Amino acid sequence: MKLLIFVPEKFNEVGGFKLPLSKYLPFLSKLYDTIIFEVPYSLKRKRCIKNVMKQVYDLNLENEEIIILSFTLNVTINVERIIKTISKRNIIIKKISFLFDSLYFFFKSTTEFNRKNNIKYRKKVLDVLKGFEYYRKEKYILKNWDDVILASPADIDFIRKNYKQINSTIHLIPNGIDIKSEKMFKTKNIDKENIKIGYIGMIKNNFDWFLDNWWPEIIKKNNKLKLIIAGKDSTKGISSSYIKKQKNVEFIGKVDDLNNFYKKCDLVIVAIRKNCGILNKVLEAFSYKVPVIGLKNNFLAFPGAYDMEHYVSFESVDDFLCKLKYILDENNYYRIAENAFKYILKNHNWKDSLDKLYAVINYD
């Protein structure tokens, strides 16, 4: 039996893909006769797709039993075209799509958030159209593939409510997080006259809505707050004039030592409009014992973690400022950080996730 794995092209350059695939690929390569292909994420790169198609066709797979494992929706759609070249001369015994999240859920929830909060967004109509496009693609996969894997129970609930015909067996495999003893610290001095809030990740199409709409209102009411934005590609696609006009914001770019970054931050903020998927930055902050404040929908992937116990959520500018006072209370601060750390120890270790993937592949 051979395991053919299809991953997004240049996945090592995308944090959301790099973390889980850096765990899954070595694990599977040790257990199976594995061949890994990088597939263009874009459906428009037909020449590159044909190159992968030829690579698969040229393999000596005559009369082999084959399991197909593809990661992400767009790659899975491309794989459908690729495996047609071998379907007549081989026995494909199982097709598994590790979607991670529902892209239809992404666009639907983001559009709803913008509407509810009066967020101006130039690509509103385009996002609606993309949502319908991904609905059609997910509908096809759920009808024609044997197994579909998602990283959040919120995505599973959404899919079961929004798709009438689901022939796939749906599995939940959340991301894990590495814990190292040197990352742990229990105490820090919080200067309430200079609160530092950390954010790691891209700004464009992720965090810019917050900087444009809510952050200016927040610092008008509390000028003692400072945002520290980190990440190699955090300012990608952002003009220098946009960066200069930001108030109470420090851009530090790539961080070589995450331990130092999290020690510098009193809190970590997540304010991503989507409801789907799992946010690795939340898991990471939990592992460093830094309390997280974020939109309520950013914690849907963590069943068993509760607001005001493991994290603090907000739904408006005034709510943010109110919850900030709560989380900065010394008793609440350390209790929430410790609860979140214990939560990931129990629910997000990589061994469990790897074992679950192994079970999906081997389940007949």
Number of C-alpha atoms within 10 A of each C-alpha: 15 15 21 18 21 23 23 23 16 13 18 13 9 12 13 15 17 14 16 19 17 12 16 15 14 10 15 17 14 9 10 12 11 15 13 14 16 17 29 22 20 14 13 10 11 11 10 16 22 15 13 20 21 13 12 18 16 11 10 8 16 11 13 14 14 19 20 21 21 28 22 21 22 20 24 28 18 23 23 15 12 21 17 12 15 19 12 11 12 15 16 19 13 18 21 23 26 23 21 25 23 25 25 26 22 20 25 20 18 20 21 14 17 15 13 9 11 10 16 12 13 8 10 14 11 10 18 15 13 16 19 15 13 19 20 12 16 22 17 15 23 21 15 14 19 18 21 24 23 24 23 26 21 22 25 20 10 15 21 12 9 12 13 11 11 17 15 18 13 20 18 18 22 25 25 22 19 12 16 9 8 8 14 15 14 10 10 12 7 14 11 13 10 12 18 22 20 24 24 22 19 19 21 14 11 15 18 16 19 17 16 14 15 16 19 16 14 17 16 10 12 11 15 14 18 18 22 20 21 22 18 14 16 21 20 11 11 14 9 9 8 10 13 10 9 15 14 15 19 16 15 15 16 15 13 10 8 14 14 11 16 21 18 14 20 21 24 23 22 23 20 21 23 20 26 31 26 24 19 16 18 22 22 20 20 27 26 24 27 29 29 26 26 19 20 18 19 21 26 20 20 21 12 10 17 16 14 16 16 25 24 22 23 19 14 13 17 14 11 19 15 12 16 17 11 15 23 18 12 10 10 17 23 19 18 23 25 20 18 26 23 15 19 20 15 9 18 19 16 18 10 16 21 19 12 16 19 15 11 17 17 10 8 7
